[in-house]
Amino acid sequence: MKKSLLVTLITAAVGYAGQPLTLTLDQAIETALQNNTRLKISRIGLQIADAQYQQALSARYPTLDLTAGMQRRDEALNSLNKGTIQLDKQTSRLFLLTGAHNQDLAGQKLGQIPPNQSPNFDHALQQIMSGQTPSFSFPYSADVLVTGRDTYRADLDLSYPLFTGGKVGALIRRASLNKTIRHEGIRRTRAQVIYDTRRYYYAVRLAEIMRDEIHITLERLKLIRDLTEAFYKGRSLKVKKTDYLRTLVAVDLAQSAYEEAVSRVRSAKAALVNTMGLPWNSRIEIAQKRFDTPEASPALEKLIDQAYRYNPDYAKLRLAIRVSGEKIKERKSAYLPKIGLQAGLHRFDSDQEGGLNTPQNRNAWTIGVGLSWNLFSGFRDKHRIEEARLNKHAYEEKEVYLKEGLALQVKAAFIDLDKGIRQYKALHNAVNHAKENAELNIRAYRAEMVETKDVIEAQIMETFVKTAYYRALHDYADTRALIDFIIARSVGRD
């Protein structure tokens, strides 16, 4: 909360057309982290991965679907039933005794047929007693109403996967790993933003130091030019016109170098403003004007070990290998059956009574277990599993390649870091000697004890030595930033 408030105040201060805003390195980094567009895009990517993870989790929950509708037909739905009724032995005996097989039974029930109507009753009884009862059958035709013209139906269906062969679990783990990969992507983006901000902050610092040193040299050369002009016009025997011309050339060259240095300061500040995500016309100054003294570099093996543990790119690749493993499990689930629980509540109604529209049919529920098992798919699943295995193997080979490349990156940066320390030690005393030599030559030149070219050379030599010295400090700081970028140990998640 405090950091966000600080960034808000910084942005507001930059927008105010007053004095330039002075920033420390930490303030510049925090502002860049809040405003950088790439980081905003990475955060959106994390939100997408989280949404995909929540989608995967939904596979563990039951699904509940409600469907309802009303339909009108051109006519009521009917059913024409035709067939033959075969009477059982008991009914056939009754038919035989009553003589019903010889009568018109239309509109009568079997129990309403008068007994003893058969003129051959005795014969029929004799047939029954002798076990020679014949079988009777008669055709029938019925036009039955099924539903009316208007029907209404509503269904509430529930489905719940009981066993998926490990597919659902593999999908959820893949989605979770993808979230972690997005987190590592944010760490990489944050590390890149921090590294770029540090580089441009150091570039501004070096450019300002170079500008100030060149300005000091320019002022000294102007002093030498004025002294030379005084000696030359005073008809000094030691100072000639060529000496005077030499000082004029030196001053002009120094003036040109100074203008170039001023331009470099502006360019470095523009790059820093852009990295921080501030408006292009923002005016800033850096608060920390000097470089820190180089320290002894840590052991190379320790740096490489930290890179293996914390580097986001290496972490993302290892996570990708795990994702490939879950992909294999998902593909293997095709060999196993899928079992699910199904249940439902149903409501049916029609504008006419009868047929399907009965109290028993209007409200109903169902529950059951279903199984789906793909027994043969033309070897498709086999080749899909092989594809997933090859993808995992490709990632494993990339891991070997990246691991070696990561070690080489750290080693190269370590060599540059060690070079910066040795250069600093070598140039530290040279700066003091060059400064003393330049001042001594000016004092001697005032007394006409040294030649013009010697005093000019002393000033240029001091500037050259200081430039090398401050560049060594800058390169050391820049290399430290590079190592921190490669390892990204101190870069956490949002």
Backbone torsions as a table, in degrees:
resi	resn	phi	psi	omega
1	MET	NA	-42.8	-180.0
2	LYS	-65.9	-39.0	-179.7
3	LYS	-67.1	-41.8	178.6
4	SER	-62.9	-39.8	177.7
5	LEU	-64.6	-39.4	178.8
6	LEU	-62.8	-44.2	179.5
7	VAL	-63.3	-39.9	178.0
8	THR	-61.1	-43.1	178.8
9	LEU	-65.8	-38.2	179.3
10	ILE	-64.0	-46.2	-179.6
11	THR	-62.0	-40.7	179.6
12	ALA	-66.8	-38.9	-179.5
13	ALA	-67.1	-36.3	178.5
14	VAL	-66.1	-37.4	-179.6
15	GLY	-68.9	-19.3	179.8
16	TYR	-79.8	126.9	-176.5
17	ALA	-79.2	67.6	178.2
18	GLY	-125.6	-133.9	178.9
19	GLN	-72.8	153.3	176.8
20	PRO	-60.9	146.0	-179.3
21	LEU	-83.3	126.5	179.7
22	THR	-95.0	125.6	-174.0
23	LEU	-122.7	139.4	167.7
24	THR	-81.1	170.5	179.5
25	LEU	-63.9	-42.7	179.4
26	ASP	-62.2	-40.0	178.4
27	GLN	-66.3	-39.3	178.2
28	ALA	-64.0	-42.1	179.8
29	ILE	-64.8	-45.5	-178.8
30	GLU	-63.7	-39.4	177.3
31	THR	-63.9	-41.9	178.9
32	ALA	-63.8	-39.5	-179.7
33	LEU	-66.0	-32.5	-179.7
34	GLN	-79.5	-30.0	-172.4
35	ASN	-104.6	-13.6	-171.8
36	ASN	-65.9	130.4	-177.5
37	THR	-68.6	-40.0	-179.9
38	ARG	-60.2	-38.0	179.4
39	LEU	-68.7	-37.0	176.8
40	LYS	-62.8	-41.0	178.3
41	ILE	-64.5	-40.1	178.8
42	SER	-64.2	-37.3	178.4
43	ARG	-67.2	-37.1	175.8
44	ILE	-63.9	-39.4	176.7
45	GLY	-60.1	-37.3	176.6
46	LEU	-65.7	-40.1	177.9
47	GLN	-63.2	-37.6	176.7
48	ILE	-63.5	-44.8	179.4
49	ALA	-62.9	-37.0	178.2
50	ASP	-67.0	-39.8	176.9
51	ALA	-63.0	-39.1	177.3
52	GLN	-66.3	-35.6	177.5
53	TYR	-65.6	-42.5	177.7
54	GLN	-64.5	-35.3	174.7
55	GLN	-62.0	-43.1	179.5
56	ALA	-64.4	-38.7	179.2
57	LEU	-63.1	-29.0	-177.8
58	SER	-63.2	-18.8	179.3
59	ALA	-67.5	-18.2	179.2
60	ARG	-85.2	-7.0	-178.4
61	TYR	-103.8	154.7	175.9
62	PRO	-71.0	156.2	174.8
63	THR	-105.9	139.9	-178.1
64	LEU	-127.5	117.7	-175.7
65	ASP	-120.7	132.6	176.7
66	LEU	-112.5	125.2	175.6
67	THR	-127.1	140.0	-179.8
68	ALA	-148.2	150.7	179.8
69	GLY	-168.7	162.9	176.8
70	MET	-130.4	140.9	-176.1
71	GLN	-138.8	140.3	174.9
72	ARG	-120.7	130.0	178.3
73	ARG	-100.0	164.3	177.1
74	ASP	-68.7	-31.7	177.3
75	GLU	-142.3	162.4	175.9
76	ALA	-64.2	147.1	-178.8
77	LEU	-85.6	126.5	-179.8
78	ASN	-124.6	174.5	178.8
79	SER	-140.3	124.0	178.6
80	LEU	-97.6	112.6	-177.3
81	ASN	-102.7	123.2	177.8
82	LYS	-128.1	149.0	178.0
83	GLY	170.7	-165.4	180.0
84	THR	-128.0	133.7	179.0
85	ILE	-96.1	121.7	177.9
86	GLN	-99.7	119.7	-177.8
87	LEU	-81.2	146.6	176.5
88	ASP	-76.3	175.7	-174.1
89	LYS	-64.5	-41.2	-178.1
90	GLN	-63.2	-46.0	179.6
91	THR	-66.1	-38.2	177.6
92	SER	-60.9	-39.0	177.5
93	ARG	-62.5	-42.0	179.6
94	LEU	-64.1	-43.3	176.6
95	PHE	-58.4	-41.2	-177.3
96	LEU	-67.8	-42.2	-178.0
97	LEU	-68.3	-38.9	-176.3
98	THR	-85.3	-11.7	-175.9
99	GLY	72.7	19.8	-178.7
100	ALA	-64.2	-24.9	-179.6
101	HIS	-69.6	-13.9	177.6
102	ASN	-103.6	3.4	-175.4
103	GLN	-111.0	163.4	174.0
104	ASP	-85.7	109.5	-174.0
105	LEU	-91.6	6.9	-177.5
106	ALA	-60.4	127.7	177.1
107	GLY	79.1	6.0	-180.0
108	GLN	-116.1	151.6	174.0
109	LYS	-98.8	157.2	-175.8
110	LEU	-60.7	-38.0	-178.4
111	GLY	-71.7	-12.8	-178.2
112	GLN	-94.2	-4.6	-179.1
113	ILE	-73.7	124.8	-177.9
114	PRO	-63.4	139.0	178.6
115	PRO	-74.4	164.7	174.3
116	ASN	56.5	32.6	176.7
117	GLN	-88.3	-11.7	-177.9
118	SER	-82.2	128.6	178.0
119	PRO	-69.4	-15.3	-179.9
120	ASN	-110.4	42.2	-176.5
121	PHE	-62.0	-43.2	-179.0
122	ASP	-64.4	-41.1	178.6
123	HIS	-64.5	-40.3	179.2
124	ALA	-64.5	-40.8	-179.9
125	LEU	-65.2	-38.2	178.7
126	GLN	-64.5	-36.9	178.1
127	GLN	-64.4	-41.1	-178.6
128	ILE	-66.7	-42.9	-177.9
129	MET	-66.1	-31.2	-179.9
130	SER	-86.2	-0.1	178.3
131	GLY	76.0	24.9	-178.8
132	GLN	-110.4	36.3	179.9
133	THR	-67.2	123.0	178.4
134	PRO	-74.8	158.4	175.8
135	SER	-93.5	144.0	-177.5
136	PHE	-120.4	145.6	174.5
137	SER	-147.8	154.5	177.3
138	PHE	-149.5	145.7	-178.7
139	PRO	-74.6	157.7	175.7
140	TYR	-143.2	158.4	177.0
141	SER	-148.3	125.5	-176.6
142	ALA	-136.1	129.0	174.9
143	ASP	-97.6	108.1	-171.1
144	VAL	-109.8	134.4	174.6
145	LEU	-74.6	127.7	177.2
146	VAL	-96.2	-59.3	176.1
147	THR	-143.4	161.2	174.7
148	GLY	-77.5	-172.6	-179.7
149	ARG	-68.4	-37.0	-177.9
150	ASP	-102.9	126.6	177.4
151	THR	-127.9	147.9	-179.8
152	TYR	-130.2	135.7	-178.0
153	ARG	-144.2	139.4	175.9
154	ALA	-139.3	135.9	-178.3
155	ASP	-134.0	133.7	173.8
156	LEU	-117.8	107.6	-172.3
157	ASP	-111.5	137.1	178.4
158	LEU	-120.1	134.1	176.3
159	SER	-130.1	136.2	-179.0
160	TYR	-141.1	121.5	-179.4
161	PRO	-74.6	120.7	177.8
162	LEU	-88.8	-34.7	-179.2
163	PHE	-152.3	126.7	-179.9
164	THR	-121.7	13.2	179.7
165	GLY	72.4	18.6	-179.5
166	GLY	89.8	1.8	-177.2
167	LYS	-66.5	-46.1	-177.4
168	VAL	-63.6	-43.9	178.8
169	GLY	-61.6	-40.2	179.0
170	ALA	-65.4	-39.8	179.2
171	LEU	-64.7	-40.5	-179.8
172	ILE	-66.8	-43.3	179.1
173	ARG	-64.9	-37.8	176.7
174	ARG	-62.3	-44.1	179.6
175	ALA	-63.9	-38.4	177.9
176	SER	-65.7	-41.6	178.2
177	LEU	-65.8	-36.5	177.7
178	ASN	-64.1	-34.7	174.2
179	LYS	-62.1	-43.9	178.9
180	THR	-63.2	-37.5	177.3
181	ILE	-62.4	-40.4	177.4
182	ARG	-64.3	-38.0	176.3
183	HIS	-61.2	-42.6	178.0
184	GLU	-65.7	-33.7	175.7
185	GLY	-63.6	-38.5	176.3
186	ILE	-65.1	-41.1	177.9
187	ARG	-60.8	-41.0	178.6
188	ARG	-64.3	-43.7	180.0
189	THR	-64.6	-42.9	177.7
190	ARG	-60.8	-43.1	179.2
191	ALA	-62.6	-39.7	179.0
192	GLN	-65.1	-42.6	179.6
193	VAL	-63.9	-44.4	179.0
194	ILE	-62.3	-44.0	-179.7
195	TYR	-62.7	-46.4	179.5
196	ASP	-62.3	-41.1	179.9
197	THR	-64.5	-44.1	177.9
198	ARG	-62.0	-43.5	-179.2
199	ARG	-60.2	-47.8	-177.5
200	TYR	-72.4	-31.6	175.3
201	TYR	-64.6	-44.7	177.2
202	TYR	-65.4	-35.3	179.0
203	ALA	-65.1	-40.1	176.4
204	VAL	-63.2	-43.4	-179.6
205	ARG	-60.4	-47.8	179.8
206	LEU	-64.3	-43.1	-178.7
207	ALA	-62.6	-40.0	179.0
208	GLU	-67.9	-39.8	178.1
209	ILE	-62.8	-45.4	179.7
210	MET	-62.4	-41.4	178.3
211	ARG	-60.6	-45.0	-178.6
212	ASP	-66.7	-40.6	179.6
213	GLU	-66.6	-41.4	178.4
214	ILE	-65.9	-35.5	178.0
215	HIS	-65.0	-41.0	176.9
216	ILE	-61.5	-44.7	178.9
217	THR	-62.2	-39.9	178.9
218	LEU	-61.6	-44.0	179.9
219	GLU	-64.1	-38.5	178.6
220	ARG	-67.5	-39.3	178.7
221	LEU	-66.6	-34.9	174.8
222	LYS	-63.3	-40.1	176.8
223	LEU	-61.9	-43.9	179.1
224	ILE	-64.1	-39.7	177.6
225	ARG	-60.6	-44.5	-179.6
226	ASP	-64.9	-41.7	177.3
227	LEU	-62.7	-42.1	-179.1
228	THR	-64.5	-40.4	178.9
229	GLU	-63.4	-40.2	179.3
230	ALA	-65.3	-42.9	179.1
231	PHE	-64.6	-43.1	-176.2
232	TYR	-66.5	-43.7	179.7
233	LYS	-74.4	-22.9	176.2
234	GLY	-83.6	9.4	177.3
235	ARG	57.4	48.3	174.8
236	SER	-69.5	143.4	-179.9
237	LEU	-77.6	-18.9	-177.6
238	LYS	-95.9	-21.3	-176.6
239	VAL	-106.0	125.1	-179.1
240	LYS	-109.8	173.9	179.6
241	LYS	-63.6	-34.1	178.1
242	THR	-62.7	-34.2	176.4
243	ASP	-65.9	-41.4	-180.0
244	TYR	-64.8	-43.6	177.4
245	LEU	-62.7	-35.5	178.8
246	ARG	-63.1	-39.1	178.8
247	THR	-68.6	-36.0	177.1
248	LEU	-62.7	-43.1	178.4
249	VAL	-63.7	-42.7	-179.1
250	ALA	-61.8	-41.9	179.3
251	VAL	-65.1	-43.4	-179.8
252	ASP	-63.0	-41.7	178.6
253	LEU	-65.5	-40.7	178.8
254	ALA	-65.3	-37.9	178.0
255	GLN	-63.6	-41.2	177.7
256	SER	-63.7	-42.5	178.7
257	ALA	-63.9	-36.6	179.3
258	TYR	-66.1	-43.2	178.4
259	GLU	-62.5	-39.2	176.6
260	GLU	-64.3	-39.5	178.6
261	ALA	-64.2	-40.5	177.1
262	VAL	-61.9	-41.2	179.2
263	SER	-65.0	-37.1	178.9
264	ARG	-66.3	-36.2	176.5
265	VAL	-62.1	-44.4	179.9
266	ARG	-63.3	-42.7	179.9
267	SER	-64.5	-42.9	-180.0
268	ALA	-64.3	-39.8	178.4
269	LYS	-67.3	-38.1	177.6
270	ALA	-62.7	-40.8	177.8
271	ALA	-64.9	-40.1	179.2
272	LEU	-66.0	-42.3	177.9
273	VAL	-60.5	-43.0	179.6
274	ASN	-64.4	-41.6	179.2
275	THR	-64.9	-35.4	179.9
276	MET	-76.6	-8.8	179.4
277	GLY	76.4	24.4	179.2
278	LEU	-91.9	162.5	177.2
279	PRO	-57.7	149.9	-173.4
280	TRP	-60.9	-27.6	-176.7
281	ASN	-96.1	17.0	179.8
282	SER	-68.7	144.5	178.3
283	ARG	-111.1	121.1	-177.5
284	ILE	-132.4	158.0	171.2
285	GLU	-134.5	151.6	177.9
286	ILE	-95.5	142.9	-176.5
287	ALA	-85.8	-31.0	-176.6
288	GLN	-97.1	106.8	-171.1
289	LYS	-91.2	-17.3	-174.2
290	ARG	-120.4	152.1	177.6
291	PHE	-83.3	149.4	176.1
292	ASP	-72.8	154.7	177.9
293	THR	-70.6	130.4	-179.7
294	PRO	-58.5	142.3	177.8
295	GLU	-112.4	163.6	178.9
296	ALA	-61.8	134.2	-177.8
297	SER	-76.2	145.5	177.2
298	PRO	-68.6	170.6	-178.1
299	ALA	-65.1	142.1	-178.4
300	LEU	-61.7	-42.9	-178.6
301	GLU	-60.8	-37.5	179.3
302	LYS	-66.7	-40.7	178.8
303	LEU	-64.2	-42.1	179.7
304	ILE	-65.3	-41.3	178.3
305	ASP	-62.5	-40.1	177.5
306	GLN	-66.4	-35.5	177.8
307	ALA	-63.9	-40.9	177.6
308	TYR	-64.1	-32.7	-175.8
309	ARG	-83.4	-33.6	-169.1
310	TYR	-118.9	-13.0	-176.3
311	ASN	-62.6	125.0	-176.9
312	PRO	-63.6	-38.8	-179.1
313	ASP	-64.0	-42.1	178.8
314	TYR	-67.1	-38.8	178.0
315	ALA	-64.4	-40.5	179.2
316	LYS	-63.2	-38.8	179.9
317	LEU	-67.6	-41.4	177.5
318	ARG	-64.6	-36.5	176.1
319	LEU	-66.7	-36.7	178.2
320	ALA	-63.1	-34.8	176.4
321	ILE	-63.8	-42.2	178.2
322	ARG	-66.0	-37.7	176.4
323	VAL	-62.0	-40.3	178.0
324	SER	-63.0	-37.2	176.9
325	GLY	-62.6	-41.2	177.2
326	GLU	-67.9	-31.5	176.6
327	LYS	-63.7	-38.7	177.3
328	ILE	-62.8	-43.9	179.1
329	LYS	-61.8	-39.9	178.8
330	GLU	-62.6	-43.2	-180.0
331	ARG	-67.1	-36.7	179.5
332	LYS	-66.5	-24.5	-179.7
333	SER	-63.6	-15.5	178.9
334	ALA	-66.5	-20.8	178.6
335	TYR	-77.6	-13.2	-173.6
336	LEU	-108.3	156.0	-179.8
337	PRO	-73.3	159.6	173.8
338	LYS	-112.3	125.5	-177.3
339	ILE	-120.4	134.9	-178.2
340	GLY	-142.0	152.8	176.4
341	LEU	-97.0	134.7	179.8
342	GLN	-129.7	136.2	178.6
343	ALA	-146.4	155.3	-178.4
344	GLY	-159.2	153.7	171.9
345	LEU	-117.1	134.8	-172.1
346	HIS	-132.3	143.2	177.6
347	ARG	-133.2	129.4	-179.0
348	PHE	-132.4	140.4	178.5
349	ASP	-152.2	156.6	179.9
350	SER	-143.9	164.6	-178.8
351	ASP	-79.9	-6.0	178.8
352	GLN	-127.7	142.9	176.7
353	GLU	-79.1	154.1	177.9
354	GLY	99.0	173.7	-176.8
355	GLY	65.8	-128.7	177.3
356	LEU	-75.2	-20.5	-177.0
357	ASN	-84.0	80.9	177.8
358	THR	-125.7	158.3	177.8
359	PRO	-55.4	-31.0	-179.1
360	GLN	-72.5	-31.5	-176.3
361	ASN	-91.1	-18.7	-173.6
362	ARG	-63.1	-44.8	-179.3
363	ASN	-120.4	128.5	-178.2
364	ALA	-149.6	159.8	173.2
365	TRP	-136.9	153.4	179.9
366	THR	-136.0	151.9	174.7
367	ILE	-151.4	140.5	-178.5
368	GLY	-169.1	173.6	178.3
369	VAL	-121.3	132.8	-179.6
370	GLY	-118.7	153.7	-179.4
371	LEU	-131.9	137.0	175.1
372	SER	-131.0	125.7	-175.5
373	TRP	-141.3	114.4	177.8
374	ASN	-81.9	102.4	-174.9
375	LEU	-80.5	-29.1	179.7
376	PHE	-154.7	132.2	-178.9
377	SER	-132.9	27.9	178.1
378	GLY	69.2	31.7	179.5
379	PHE	66.6	13.3	178.9
380	ARG	-61.9	-46.9	-178.0
381	ASP	-63.1	-37.2	178.6
382	LYS	-59.4	-45.6	-178.0
383	HIS	-73.8	-30.3	175.8
384	ARG	-66.0	-39.0	176.7
385	ILE	-65.5	-41.9	178.9
386	GLU	-63.4	-38.5	176.2
387	GLU	-60.4	-44.7	179.6
388	ALA	-64.0	-38.6	178.6
389	ARG	-65.1	-40.8	179.0
390	LEU	-66.4	-38.0	176.7
391	ASN	-61.7	-41.7	178.1
392	LYS	-64.6	-41.4	179.0
393	HIS	-63.5	-37.1	178.1
394	ALA	-63.3	-42.2	177.7
395	TYR	-64.1	-37.5	178.8
396	GLU	-64.9	-37.3	176.7
397	GLU	-68.2	-38.7	176.9
398	LYS	-63.3	-34.0	178.7
399	GLU	-62.3	-42.9	177.7
400	VAL	-60.8	-44.4	-179.4
401	TYR	-64.1	-46.2	-178.5
402	LEU	-67.6	-37.3	179.9
403	LYS	-61.7	-42.8	178.5
404	GLU	-68.2	-42.1	179.5
405	GLY	-65.2	-34.6	178.3
406	LEU	-64.9	-42.2	178.0
407	ALA	-63.4	-39.2	178.9
408	LEU	-66.7	-38.5	177.3
409	GLN	-61.6	-46.6	-180.0
410	VAL	-64.1	-40.9	-179.3
411	LYS	-64.1	-43.1	178.8
412	ALA	-62.3	-42.9	178.6
413	ALA	-66.3	-36.5	178.8
414	PHE	-63.9	-40.1	178.7
415	ILE	-63.6	-43.5	177.7
416	ASP	-64.4	-36.2	179.2
417	LEU	-65.6	-43.8	178.7
418	ASP	-65.2	-37.0	177.2
419	LYS	-62.8	-41.4	179.6
420	GLY	-61.9	-39.5	179.0
421	ILE	-64.8	-44.7	-179.0
422	ARG	-67.4	-37.4	177.0
423	GLN	-65.8	-40.2	178.7
424	TYR	-59.5	-45.7	-179.3
425	LYS	-63.7	-37.8	-178.2
426	ALA	-72.5	-35.4	-174.7
427	LEU	-89.7	-15.3	-176.9
428	HIS	-59.4	-48.0	179.1
429	ASN	-74.0	-31.9	-178.9
430	ALA	-63.5	-33.4	179.1
431	VAL	-63.6	-46.2	179.1
432	ASN	-63.3	-40.4	-179.6
433	HIS	-67.4	-41.8	-179.2
434	ALA	-65.8	-38.8	178.5
435	LYS	-64.0	-45.9	179.9
436	GLU	-63.3	-39.1	-180.0
437	ASN	-65.1	-40.8	-179.5
438	ALA	-65.7	-44.8	-179.9
439	GLU	-66.4	-40.7	-179.7
440	LEU	-64.3	-39.3	179.5
441	ASN	-65.1	-37.2	178.2
442	ILE	-65.2	-44.6	178.5
443	ARG	-62.6	-40.7	179.8
444	ALA	-68.0	-33.9	-178.7
445	TYR	-69.2	-34.6	176.8
446	ARG	-61.2	-32.1	178.5
447	ALA	-92.0	8.5	-179.5
448	GLU	56.1	41.1	-179.2
449	MET	-99.8	-13.8	177.0
450	VAL	-129.8	161.5	-178.9
451	GLU	-81.7	162.9	-177.5
452	THR	-62.3	-43.3	-178.1
453	LYS	-63.7	-31.4	-179.6
454	ASP	-69.8	-41.3	-179.1
455	VAL	-70.7	-36.0	175.5
456	ILE	-65.6	-44.5	179.3
457	GLU	-60.7	-37.0	179.4
458	ALA	-64.6	-39.2	179.2
459	GLN	-68.3	-43.0	179.1
460	ILE	-65.3	-39.5	179.1
461	MET	-62.5	-40.1	178.1
462	GLU	-63.1	-44.3	178.7
463	THR	-62.4	-41.2	179.9
464	PHE	-62.9	-45.1	-179.1
465	VAL	-65.4	-43.6	179.9
466	LYS	-65.3	-38.4	177.1
467	THR	-60.0	-45.6	178.2
468	ALA	-63.6	-38.1	-179.0
469	TYR	-65.6	-50.9	-178.2
470	TYR	-70.6	-30.1	175.9
471	ARG	-68.0	-35.5	176.4
472	ALA	-64.1	-41.4	177.0
473	LEU	-63.4	-41.4	178.8
474	HIS	-64.2	-45.2	-178.5
475	ASP	-63.7	-36.0	177.2
476	TYR	-64.4	-47.6	179.6
477	ALA	-63.4	-40.2	179.6
478	ASP	-65.6	-38.6	178.6
479	THR	-68.9	-37.6	174.8
480	ARG	-60.4	-41.1	177.6
481	ALA	-64.0	-37.7	178.5
482	LEU	-64.7	-43.5	178.7
483	ILE	-63.4	-42.4	177.2
484	ASP	-62.7	-34.6	178.2
485	PHE	-67.9	-41.9	-179.3
486	ILE	-65.9	-44.9	-176.8
487	ILE	-78.3	-44.3	179.4
488	ALA	55.9	36.2	-178.3
489	ARG	-69.0	-40.7	-174.3
490	SER	-85.8	-0.1	-178.4
491	VAL	-91.9	111.3	-179.9
492	GLY	-96.3	-176.9	176.7
493	ARG	-78.7	167.8	176.2
494	ASP	-62.5	NA	NA
